Amino acid sequence: MTLSEWLRRRLARPPEIVRAVVLASPDPDERVLAWGELVRAEGWLVATSRGLRRVPAELALDAAAEVAVLPWHEVGSARWTATADGGGSFAVVPLTEVEPGVQARRPAERHVLADAGELPAVVRRRVDQTVLDSRRSPLPSGGAVLLVARRVPGQAGREWTVVFDDDADRDDPTSREIARQKLADVVAAELPD
């Protein structure tokens, strides 16, 4: 990439519909951090201060407020695979709360980009900034859980959750009780004496 191409990209404004989606956000402080153009002119994958948004190219301006955001603290993983032409694909695994303190991985969402711009670096940084601590812990069944402390917007402290590697372990009462105890232990270890 030449210097002039880099400058043009750095100084470019997001597409109008992307700006409209962020302006329609209930968070008046939300701002666009980076965006990448999806293949086949499908739209844009947008990193904002709140999270990740997929903005369809055919979205009507009056529907801008309907574009969902995946908050950064609900991104379980985001794997980027680059191609030689400046594009690539993201495999984003969202998390969902299934009970207090327990999250499950939802199916991966694949986003194929024709032009990624600064998006991969911004996504990596934002996801990394939400994770304050993580610990993998084995279960008697042979599976494992991931104990994760995340920074959640609007909360003063960190929020610890447990994510099972296998849904079968999450459905097993013994594994679930062991995971709850492991979670309680890490939370208790942070409390002042």
Legacy VTK file of the C-alpha trace (Angstrom):
# vtk DataFile Version 3.0
C-alpha trace
ASCII
DATASET POLYDATA
POINTS 193 float
0.000 0.000 0.000
1.381 3.371 -0.954
1.542 6.286 1.447
-1.212 8.127 -0.436
-3.511 5.060 -0.254
-2.804 4.727 3.470
-3.561 8.423 4.057
-6.742 8.247 1.983
-7.938 5.262 4.017
-7.025 6.869 7.366
-8.784 10.121 6.517
-11.838 8.567 4.863
-15.232 8.978 6.446
-17.439 5.945 6.995
-20.205 5.423 4.408
-23.375 7.440 5.020
-25.450 4.458 6.149
-22.752 3.441 8.647
-22.750 6.955 10.099
-26.578 6.867 10.245
-26.564 3.567 12.171
-24.179 4.950 14.789
-26.078 8.245 15.044
-29.293 6.243 15.675
-27.650 4.411 18.597
-29.188 4.859 22.054
-25.629 5.617 23.236
-24.879 9.220 22.259
-21.155 8.589 22.795
-20.925 5.667 20.350
-18.469 6.303 17.536
-17.092 4.438 14.536
-13.579 3.077 15.133
-13.049 1.120 11.882
-15.012 -0.583 9.146
-14.471 -3.086 6.394
-16.383 -3.595 3.176
-18.131 -6.963 2.864
-17.782 -8.954 -0.373
-20.400 -8.705 -3.136
-21.317 -5.211 -1.933
-23.282 -6.756 0.974
-22.474 -3.849 3.262
-19.938 -3.221 6.017
-18.656 -4.818 9.179
-18.210 -1.966 11.630
-16.289 -1.734 14.889
-17.698 0.944 17.158
-16.936 1.993 20.688
-19.855 -0.242 21.810
-19.214 -3.355 19.734
-19.426 -4.957 16.326
-22.184 -4.193 13.813
-22.993 -5.680 10.415
-24.582 -2.931 8.329
-26.389 -4.152 5.179
-25.769 -2.119 2.009
-29.495 -2.048 1.191
-30.507 -0.727 4.618
-32.941 2.180 4.429
-31.850 5.237 6.407
-35.070 5.155 8.450
-34.176 1.603 9.579
-30.723 2.579 10.869
-31.730 2.146 14.525
-32.604 -1.523 13.881
-29.015 -2.666 13.253
-27.981 -4.756 16.249
-24.671 -4.393 18.043
-22.674 -7.289 19.477
-21.109 -5.710 22.590
-17.365 -6.273 22.949
-17.788 -8.145 26.240
-20.064 -10.655 24.470
-17.464 -11.584 21.837
-16.061 -14.978 22.818
-13.505 -14.929 20.025
-12.841 -13.207 16.717
-10.471 -15.033 14.397
-9.148 -13.110 11.390
-7.823 -14.855 8.275
-6.278 -12.431 5.793
-6.026 -12.787 2.033
-3.330 -11.280 -0.167
-5.698 -8.711 -1.717
-6.401 -6.751 1.508
-9.518 -8.685 2.389
-10.136 -11.791 4.442
-12.683 -13.237 6.793
-13.660 -12.971 10.425
-15.111 -15.893 12.352
-16.806 -14.222 15.316
-18.142 -16.388 18.157
-20.770 -14.518 20.180
-21.545 -15.428 23.781
-24.960 -15.552 25.379
-25.867 -15.770 29.042
-27.725 -19.027 29.776
-27.957 -18.482 33.521
-26.377 -15.962 35.886
-22.604 -16.263 35.616
-22.726 -18.881 32.847
-22.242 -18.077 29.168
-22.553 -20.335 26.132
-20.871 -19.966 22.785
-23.313 -19.331 19.940
-22.493 -20.558 16.435
-19.696 -18.648 14.730
-20.714 -15.808 12.426
-18.557 -15.543 9.314
-17.953 -12.149 7.738
-16.050 -12.113 4.442
-14.447 -8.766 3.652
-13.263 -7.418 0.318
-11.375 -4.613 2.067
-10.602 -4.924 5.771
-8.806 -1.647 6.379
-7.925 -1.220 10.058
-10.779 -3.457 11.201
-8.766 -6.585 12.193
-6.424 -4.644 14.476
-9.261 -2.666 16.059
-11.380 -5.767 16.707
-8.427 -7.599 18.266
-7.615 -4.628 20.511
-11.221 -4.100 21.637
-11.818 -7.785 22.438
-8.484 -8.003 24.286
-9.322 -4.866 26.303
-12.521 -6.417 27.654
-10.794 -9.578 28.919
-9.025 -8.805 32.187
-8.255 -12.373 33.257
-8.980 -15.876 32.009
-8.236 -19.301 33.419
-8.905 -22.714 31.909
-9.899 -25.296 34.485
-10.445 -29.038 33.932
-13.633 -30.882 34.843
-13.807 -34.486 36.103
-15.644 -35.450 32.899
-12.510 -34.715 30.860
-13.889 -31.430 29.569
-12.986 -27.965 30.790
-14.383 -24.562 31.579
-12.978 -21.152 30.898
-13.311 -18.723 33.798
-13.228 -15.202 32.366
-13.199 -11.777 34.001
-14.427 -9.092 31.628
-14.783 -5.346 31.726
-18.479 -4.590 31.139
-19.602 -1.048 30.256
-21.513 0.618 33.070
-20.106 -1.658 35.771
-17.412 -0.507 38.157
-15.819 -3.903 38.726
-15.018 -6.870 36.592
-17.600 -9.514 35.845
-16.550 -13.151 36.148
-18.323 -15.763 34.032
-17.804 -19.411 33.189
-17.893 -20.768 29.642
-18.089 -24.549 29.169
-16.057 -26.083 26.361
-18.821 -28.623 25.780
-22.576 -28.048 26.092
-22.962 -31.597 27.443
-20.860 -30.622 30.480
-23.017 -27.535 30.982
-26.098 -29.774 31.057
-24.524 -32.184 33.555
-25.534 -31.223 37.153
-22.219 -32.410 38.638
-20.088 -30.472 36.136
-22.280 -27.410 36.553
-21.886 -27.510 40.355
-18.098 -27.906 40.063
-17.948 -24.982 37.632
-20.050 -22.820 39.981
-17.653 -23.639 42.820
-14.605 -22.762 40.691
-16.264 -19.471 39.772
-17.124 -18.739 43.415
-13.512 -19.474 44.394
-11.995 -16.998 41.910
-14.500 -14.317 42.869
-13.843 -14.887 46.591
-10.078 -14.712 46.030
-10.526 -11.124 44.756
-12.491 -9.925 47.751
-10.569 -8.006 50.386
-10.027 -9.846 53.674
LINES 1 194
193 0 1 2 3 4 5 6 7 8 9 10 11 12 13 14 15 16 17 18 19 20 21 22 23 24 25 26 27 28 29 30 31 32 33 34 35 36 37 38 39 40 41 42 43 44 45 46 47 48 49 50 51 52 53 54 55 56 57 58 59 60 61 62 63 64 65 66 67 68 69 70 71 72 73 74 75 76 77 78 79 80 81 82 83 84 85 86 87 88 89 90 91 92 93 94 95 96 97 98 99 100 101 102 103 104 105 106 107 108 109 110 111 112 113 114 115 116 117 118 119 120 121 122 123 124 125 126 127 128 129 130 131 132 133 134 135 136 137 138 139 140 141 142 143 144 145 146 147 148 149 150 151 152 153 154 155 156 157 158 159 160 161 162 163 164 165 166 167 168 169 170 171 172 173 174 175 176 177 178 179 180 181 182 183 184 185 186 187 188 189 190 191 192
